[in-house]
């Protein structure tokens, strides 16, 4: 997916990200070999704080590449974007760095969005999804103001009720390097195509560390571009593949897997383009809290004080 990866890298560069310089962070780009790689010309143009690795990989999972990337990281904190097709809003790096400074156990969550009015697998064909997305992106000046992407986005399925409810998955997250070590990085048993549900597993594993403080950035986003992915495209056996993912993930968690249910702290500025998502998150959260209160159930059962 070189077209999508190139746009992702553009949005992560220091001349796109606001309030940071190339000296503030490094970016490790790991790509598995394929018939459509990023390309030597683009690699030569990458900024000085980017390091690119092309791996020869026989499997269908990105997990070995993820763990290889962890080995290359030199910072005391690490941000993970597993999917190379996720464009970042312009304040992601600066706001994440500021949030990480609040607590050594911060788990910084950048909410996930899909480009388009609906989840991408709901399009009838991949060609239709790709054409629709290209047309949408041409309607906003995202190259000069990445917050314009909010105007053509919708919540991703993993947090379709907003970010003030339990979130199932985070595709752009930051935590201390030591906390990634505590969870053993990416579990190599996730060998299914696309890594199966490795994203969900990593997120909840970090979130369940005893001291974790979940910090959500409501003014930032990671925006998924269509690329024919295992769970985000339409094909005959999609539900069969997703069921394989589900069975593996639930088997790794006693009592089964569920979304991370820890109370979030909102952090950072919210641009006008993101107001509607904040409003929707607030309203859905109020409804949820009212339902739980009526049943005398805790709002955040994974919080340490609740589990105790």
PyMOL commands that set and color helices and strands:
alter all, ss='L'
color gray80, all
select helices_A, chain A and resi 2-12+22-24+40-44+63-72+92-100+120-122+126-137+146-152+157-159+177-182+193-195+198-207+238-251+272-294+304-307
alter helices_A, ss='H'
color red, helices_A
select strands_A, chain A and resi 27-32+50-55+77-80+86-88+106-115+153-155+173-176+213-224+264-266
alter strands_A, ss='S'
color yellow, strands_A
deselect
rebuild
show_as cartoon
